[in-house]
Amino acid sequence: MSGRKLWVLLVIVTIAPISIAQNADEQDQDIDRLFSDLKQTLIKRSAPDGLLSPSLTGAQRQKEFEKAVRPYVSIQFRYNLADLQPTSSNRAKLPLIMEWETARETGRLTGTAQLEKVNNRWYFADFDFMTFPWVLIVVMCSFGVAFAVVVLYFYWRPKKQLQSVTA
């Protein structure tokens, strides 16, 4: 290898990790800024439309807006950017914990934020991570009721049969 080629290779090997680290830092800062902007928007009770993906329609935006808006006194998003999982070239999911306080209640939800990258900027694909999983609760309660009915059926059935035999 000539000295010039070796020099170019050395420069590339030295600069490439720095460039990759800078891109990762910029991505991390962009996501941190996105959550910070969401927090400020919700505390001020403003519409978080600008934080949603531009690919959403007006009706979808309104639906997502209704999921997010509450009279928050405080709100915190706890996440680790090392847990960011790319799902496609421009989408990722980030597990998080959301803790909030309103005038009447406090709460904590564990969820996953769906993020979408448009023109090298991160947006929320939806605000599903801010909603309580009511469907899960309804399904779990239904299983509980069904189990109780089955237990009661098998409890009362032998008693009825015993009563009819002794009568």
C-alpha positions as CSV (number, residue, x, y, z in Angstrom):
1,M,0.0,0.0,0.0
2,S,1.3,3.4,-0.8
3,G,1.8,6.0,1.8
4,R,-1.1,8.1,0.5
5,K,-3.6,5.3,0.6
6,L,-2.5,4.4,4.1
7,W,-3.0,8.0,5.2
8,V,-6.5,8.2,3.7
9,L,-7.4,4.9,5.3
10,L,-6.1,6.1,8.7
11,V,-8.1,9.3,8.4
12,I,-11.3,7.4,7.5
13,V,-10.9,5.0,10.3
14,T,-10.3,7.9,12.7
15,I,-13.2,10.1,11.6
16,A,-15.9,7.5,11.0
17,P,-16.5,6.6,14.7
18,I,-16.6,10.3,15.6
19,S,-19.2,11.0,12.9
20,I,-21.3,8.0,14.0
21,A,-21.1,9.2,17.6
22,Q,-22.1,12.7,16.6
23,N,-25.2,11.4,14.7
24,A,-26.2,9.3,17.7
25,D,-25.8,12.3,20.0
26,E,-27.9,14.5,17.6
27,Q,-30.6,11.8,17.5
28,D,-30.6,11.5,21.3
29,Q,-30.9,15.3,21.7
30,D,-33.7,15.4,19.1
31,I,-35.7,12.7,21.0
32,D,-35.0,14.4,24.4
33,R,-36.1,17.7,22.9
34,L,-39.3,16.0,21.6
35,F,-40.3,14.7,25.0
36,S,-39.3,18.1,26.6
37,D,-41.5,19.9,24.1
38,L,-44.4,17.5,24.8
39,K,-44.1,18.1,28.5
40,Q,-44.1,21.9,28.2
41,T,-47.0,21.8,25.7
42,L,-49.1,19.6,28.0
43,I,-48.3,21.7,31.1
44,K,-49.4,24.9,29.2
45,R,-52.5,23.0,28.0
46,S,-51.6,23.8,24.4
47,A,-52.3,21.5,21.4
48,P,-49.3,19.2,20.8
49,D,-50.1,19.0,17.0
50,G,-46.6,20.1,16.0
51,L,-45.1,17.1,17.8
52,L,-47.2,14.6,15.8
53,S,-46.0,13.1,12.6
54,P,-46.9,15.2,9.5
55,S,-48.2,12.0,7.9
56,L,-51.3,12.0,10.1
57,T,-54.6,13.3,8.8
58,G,-56.6,16.0,10.5
59,A,-59.1,13.4,12.0
60,Q,-56.2,11.3,13.3
61,R,-54.5,14.4,14.8
62,Q,-57.7,15.3,16.7
63,K,-58.0,11.7,18.0
64,E,-54.4,11.8,19.2
65,F,-54.9,15.2,20.7
66,E,-57.8,13.9,22.8
67,K,-55.6,11.1,24.2
68,A,-52.9,13.5,25.4
69,V,-54.7,16.6,26.7
70,R,-55.5,16.6,30.5
71,P,-55.1,19.4,33.1
72,Y,-51.6,18.3,34.1
73,V,-49.9,20.0,37.1
74,S,-46.7,18.0,36.4
75,I,-45.6,15.3,34.1
76,Q,-42.4,13.3,33.7
77,F,-41.3,10.9,31.0
78,R,-38.7,8.3,32.2
79,Y,-36.8,6.4,29.4
80,N,-33.4,5.2,28.4
81,L,-32.4,6.0,24.9
82,A,-30.3,2.9,24.8
83,D,-33.7,1.1,24.7
84,L,-34.7,2.8,21.4
85,Q,-35.6,0.0,19.0
86,P,-35.8,0.7,15.3
87,T,-38.8,-0.9,13.7
88,S,-38.0,0.4,10.2
89,S,-35.8,2.9,8.5
90,N,-37.8,5.8,9.7
91,R,-39.7,4.4,12.8
92,A,-38.7,3.3,16.2
93,K,-40.2,2.4,19.6
94,L,-39.1,3.6,23.0
95,P,-40.3,1.9,26.2
96,L,-41.0,4.5,28.9
97,I,-42.7,5.3,32.2
98,M,-45.0,8.3,32.3
99,E,-45.7,9.8,35.7
100,W,-48.2,12.6,36.1
101,E,-50.2,14.7,38.5
102,T,-53.4,16.6,38.0
103,A,-55.3,18.6,40.6
104,R,-57.3,15.5,41.5
105,E,-55.1,12.5,40.8
106,T,-51.6,11.2,40.3
107,G,-50.7,8.3,38.1
108,R,-48.1,6.2,36.5
109,L,-48.2,4.3,33.2
110,T,-45.7,2.1,31.5
111,G,-45.9,2.1,27.7
112,T,-44.1,2.4,24.5
113,A,-43.8,5.5,22.5
114,Q,-44.0,5.0,18.7
115,L,-41.7,7.5,17.0
116,E,-41.4,8.5,13.4
117,K,-38.6,10.3,11.6
118,V,-39.6,12.7,8.9
119,N,-36.9,14.9,7.2
120,N,-34.3,14.0,9.8
121,R,-36.6,15.0,12.7
122,W,-38.3,12.8,15.2
123,Y,-42.1,13.0,15.8
124,F,-44.6,11.0,17.7
125,A,-46.6,8.6,15.5
126,D,-49.3,8.6,18.2
127,F,-50.0,9.2,21.8
128,D,-51.1,5.7,22.7
129,F,-48.5,5.6,25.4
130,M,-50.5,8.2,27.3
131,T,-53.7,6.2,27.5
132,F,-54.8,3.6,30.1
133,P,-55.2,0.1,28.6
134,W,-59.0,-0.2,29.3
135,V,-59.4,-3.0,26.9
136,L,-56.9,-5.1,28.8
137,I,-58.8,-4.4,32.1
138,V,-62.1,-5.3,30.5
139,V,-60.7,-8.6,29.1
140,M,-59.1,-9.5,32.4
141,C,-62.3,-8.8,34.4
142,S,-64.3,-10.9,31.9
143,F,-62.0,-13.8,32.4
144,G,-62.4,-13.4,36.2
145,V,-66.2,-13.4,36.0
146,A,-66.2,-16.4,33.7
147,F,-63.9,-18.3,36.0
148,A,-66.1,-17.4,39.0
149,V,-69.2,-18.7,37.1
150,V,-67.5,-22.0,36.2
151,V,-66.4,-22.5,39.8
152,L,-69.9,-21.7,41.2
153,Y,-71.4,-24.0,38.6
154,F,-69.2,-26.9,39.6
155,Y,-69.8,-26.1,43.3
156,W,-73.6,-26.1,43.1
157,R,-74.0,-28.9,40.6
158,P,-72.9,-31.7,42.9
159,K,-75.0,-30.3,45.7
160,K,-78.1,-30.3,43.5
161,Q,-77.4,-33.9,42.4
162,L,-76.8,-34.9,46.1
163,Q,-80.1,-33.3,47.1
164,S,-82.1,-35.0,44.3
165,V,-80.6,-38.4,45.2
166,T,-81.4,-38.0,49.0
167,A,-84.9,-36.7,48.3
